[in-house]
Amino acid sequence: MKKLICAILAVCMLAMLAACGGAQDDGVFKPALDAEMSCSITVVGSYDNFEALEAEFDRFNEYYPNVRLSYVKLDDYNNTLATVLEGNDKPNIFFSYASMIGNKKFDAVFAHTEDLSDPALKLDLGCIRQGLINRDANGRVYMVPVFSRTYGMLVNNDLFAKEGLSVPTTLSELLSVCETFKSKGCASPMMGYSQKSSSCLMYTVAYPMFAAELAKNSEALALANALDSKAGEYMRPALEAVKKLMDNGCVDLAACDQIGDNYTKVILRFFEGDVPMMICAGDTVSGTKKRESQSEAFTNSPFTYTFTPIPMNEEGGYFIDSPSVEFSVNKDCDNLDMTNEFMRFLISNKELNQMASVKRLVTPTADLSFDTVYAPFGKVPANRTISPEVVGITDPLTVQIRVAAFKVGKGELTVDEAIAQYGTFE
């Protein structure tokens, strides 16, 4: 009897080990279609080029060598997409954006869109941070994020180390390190683009705080989305934070105004090596890797840098977790089975992280530590992580905080004046 019990236990143990082994293999792509299938798949989008995706095409061809995959840029993307989906050469996959949801202009687009939450497709949506996934009232998913975005500041870690300083995690620490850098001769410890309201540093500072206010108050959110003037009061903490940075001399606006755009010029100015903190969006950070070699200053004197939240109160900074580019599948395309097979291949920790690494955009997976530049956002607690699309924040209200923050930062309006004008900014 003892031998029988031992034998049964041994069999159970082997079964458990086998199950564990199977769990480890879950992340490994296993082809489900005939490897000899021959067909074409086209992805259309708004990028001029998409080397990161083309690298995924090559990897997919290791499993399906006879599948021809291509990427095509559409001119005037938002205005031509619906027409292209109705045409003879229908794309299989297309870029989609959260801003399309609820916009009647894109009703014709969504009429062609496949529900990617269908269990039969076996897409691993669980590998994506759930705050990035848009679901309609019936739980359907029409777009899956392949990149995400956030707001923060590039930090020159070498400058901080040189002065024996730690990267600030609270507002008082931020003001303190700015004062220290100023005492060492740094005229503008924080910099960013400030010529126009679009992509301005003031918006990058203010938006996360405004979003946080709206996320905890449904009535405020409703007023803000309706552009009701009473919602202006909820901008106060964000606008006062912008003003505090300016009043404390953390930002030299005259120097910032010399930066020509919020992408290449911001990056190259940061790579000069004398800016401790450069305020920008994650989309700007995506261009850093490619431009390291374009900067003579960085080439001659390279330094380590990371992208970190801006701590605008004593609790720290926020992680605004928004989708950047999303993929949707045209349910009326040719070769739908192979199209879904490619999506099943792509939507995984391994492939999404790989693509984000090449493009240097924020991965939509939970594994933010794989790229050290973005690793600080992986440490932001859940209660300070905000997904605007899930909260219900719409584009019109973002215009209000963007323009208000810009005008307060520039000294064109007081905080009270900007609050009173909520709903009127264009």
Order of alpha helices (4+ residues) and beta strands (2+ residues): alpha-beta-alpha-beta-alpha-beta-alpha-beta-beta-beta-alpha-alpha-beta-alpha-alpha-alpha-alpha-alpha-beta-alpha-alpha-alpha-beta-beta-beta-beta-alpha-alpha-beta-alpha-alpha-alpha
